[in-house]
Amino acid sequence: MAAACSACLYGFAGGGLPPHIRTVAILPFDNQTADPLLTEQVRDAIREAFESRLGLRLAGEATADAVVRGAIVRYEPEVTVSFQAAQPTAATQVTRRLVRLALNVEVFDQREGRMLWQRSGLTVDGEYEPPREADGRQAALKKLVTDIVDGAQSQW
């Protein structure tokens, strides 16, 4: 049985980051929005994803194998998704909103001097029930880091 199973082994090449990428510097994103908390929240979300999903260690920009940098170009916290029609005498009630976040992001391989992944105008949404905007922001940040991690892994 062991011999039969060993004949069936196969593997996949590609995917993941280049093997020499073991450390990453995540620079503070330029925040072009009116919300000062976004810079730290975006950086923390990306840091956590690169550490836990990709197994990278944080390093300073000068010594890191890769650098993540970018800009937060738009933040729309109250985009209406759905509403409930009102009675003739009552006001219309918004039942679902979303947070929309747009960024320019790049992941640069410092050791080989080449771009691993880059996206301008990366837009993510996170739905929430009013007034829980923080839930929508967290959902948008989850989508953001998934897009960045998946993109960085697939482009080399």
N, C-alpha and C positions, 0 to 999 in steps of 0.2 A: 504494500500500500504506500509506503514512504517513497519508493521509487516511482510509482505512478504519479504521486502528487508533485514530486520534484520536476517531473517532465512538464507539468502544467504551469510552472511559475512564469510570470511575465511582469513587466514593469512599465512605467511611463517616464518619458524624458520631458524635460521642460517644466514650466510652472515654478512657483516659488521665486525667491530672489537668487541672484548669483551667489555661489558659495562663499565668496570673499566678503560679502556684506554681513557683518556681525554686530556692528554698532551703528547708531543713528543719532543725529542731532536734529531736533525738531525746533525750528526757530519760531519765535512769536510771529503770528500772521499779522500783516498790515490790516488794520481794521478801518474800513471806509464807511462804517455804519455809525449810528448814534448810540449803539449799545456797547459800553466799554467792557462788559463781562464776557462778550463773545470771544475775545482773543484768548483768554485763559481757558474757557470751556472747550474751544476747538483744539487748542494745544493739548490739554489733558486727555481728551477723547482719542486723539491720534496717538499720543504717547502710550496710553493703555493698550490700544490695539496693536501697535508695533511691538510692544513688549510681550503681550500675552498671545497674540495670534501668530506673530512671525518670530518670536523668540530673540528679538534684538535687544541689546543693552544700550542705554543712553550714554552719550559721550558729548564732549564739547565739539563745537563746529570744526575746530582746527584738527581734531584727531578722529572724527567720525568717518566711517566708511561711506555712509550715505547721509544726505541732508534733505530734510523736508521743509519746504518754505512755501509761502503763498500769501494771498490777500483775501479777506472777507469783503466782497464787493456789494452784497445786498442782504438785507434782513427784513423780511416782511412777517410780522408776528400775528397778524389777524386777517388772513385771507379767508373770506367766507366760502364754505363748501356746501352747506345746506342750511335751510331755515324752515321754520314752521309758519305756514300762512296763518295770519291772525283773524280773529273774529272782526266783524266790521268796526267795532269800537275799541279793539285792543291793538297794541303795536306788534309788528312782526318780530319773532324771536329767532335768533341765530342758534342752531343746534349743533353745528360742527364748523370748526375753523381749522386752518392749518398754518404752520410756521413754514416759510420758504426761505431757504438759505442758499446763496450763490457765492462760489469761491473760485479763485484761480489757484491751482495747486501744482507743485512739481516735486518729484523725488529724484535727486541727482546723485549719481555714483561718483564720489570724489576720488576713489582709487583709480578708476579707469577714465575719469573725465568725460562721462557721458550721461545723458538724461535717461533714467529708467522709466519714468512715466510723467506725463504732463497733461493737465486738462485746464482749459480756460472756460469759464462759465459753467462749471459743475454746479448743478442745481439739485437740491434735495428738499423734500417736503416731509413734515411730520404733522399728522392730524391730531386734534384734541377736542374735547368738549369744553366750551367756555365755562368757567374762566381759567382753566388749567393750562395756560400757555407753556408752563415749564414741562409738561408732559409732551407737548408737541415739539418743543426744542430738543428734548432728549431723543425722541424718535427721529428727528432730522439728523442729529449728531450720529446716531447709530448707522443710519443710511450713508452718511458722509464717510465714516471710517470704513465701512464695508466697500464702498466704491474705491476709496484710495488703496486699501490693502489688496483688493482683487486686481485693480489696475496695475499696481506696482509688481505684483507677482506674475502677471500675464504678459508683460511687455519685453521680456529679454530673450 
